[in-house]
């Protein structure tokens, strides 16, 4: 419906409903229907006369007839607005409805659910709100977005929490590093009259200070450690890195791209050669293996080269996909370089992160 009687250019546009966020859609639609003076009709319906009544109407005054005709026209306008606000996928649900109330009720029943369903959902949201905490890995803004999303959902089911309750939740659900600012807020302000946005602003400016502080102390910690020129890691010198030759064999490789970019990589592996083990290496730029049998879909004729520990430059023989069997089924790791003569299989931490993997180091192991 592009145009309606008496419509102006600033006409409220109907939001299209695709089955998600019924609550928000229905609030917007209600406003639009009210702005056209049609909401009462949608809510209560117009008693559609059956055929028997129609005969009586024939005999009644013209005035009443025209009132009924007007009513039916208004209802058709309301139904048209509802129809235009439903996506093509959902339109079949209301296609047979001839009154605006009928169409509205069908959508409400299906997507809002009855009281019991709502209560179950609300209960779940209450629990989520109760137990949610800011994770150490989260930024403050991500956590706030998550928390306020829960609050908005609760509001859409008719439950609005008090300002005090929200402020309280904010102050009690942050990591220990926020303790100083939380106790300042608790002691200097009256929680009952504290605006939520005020608290959010204080927390955000505290987070900035926190970030600066952590960055500085991390830099200081690294600056106090020696950096190895061999592997680029902190905590030892190159003579210690290469020193203990019996226990470890060092394998340096630089990948030389045609563009001349160097990727420096250092890997420490024991002398025992297990060609089916993969070493997870934070120093190397690409996944690499010398074992062609481990790869599928190998692409040949690449122009990349790798500089080995013996100083010789070896061409990359190809690039393929590694198939790994895990508890969750087969996983594919793409873009593994085939470097003939390389004795270890190396997985690059950087490349895995680029491909969306998460790596958690701790307890003498790494979980990918």
Protein Blocks (a to p, Z undefined) as FASTA:
>chain_A
ZZcghiafklccddddehiaklmmmmmmmmmmmmnopmmmmmnopadddfklmmmmmmmc
fklmmmmmmmmmmmmmmmmmmmmmccfklmmmmmmpcbfklmmmmmmmmmnopfklmmmm
mmmmmmmmmmpccdfkbcfklmmmmmmmmmmmmmmnopacdfklmmmmmmmmccfklmmm
mmmmmmmpcfklpcfklmmmmmmmmmmmmmmmmmmmmmmmmmmpccdfklopahiafklm
mmmmmlpccdddddddfkopacdddddddfbdcfkbccddfkbmbdcdfblklpghiaeh
ifbdcddfkopacddfbdcddddddfkopaddehiacdehiabdcddfklmmmnopacde
eehiacZZ
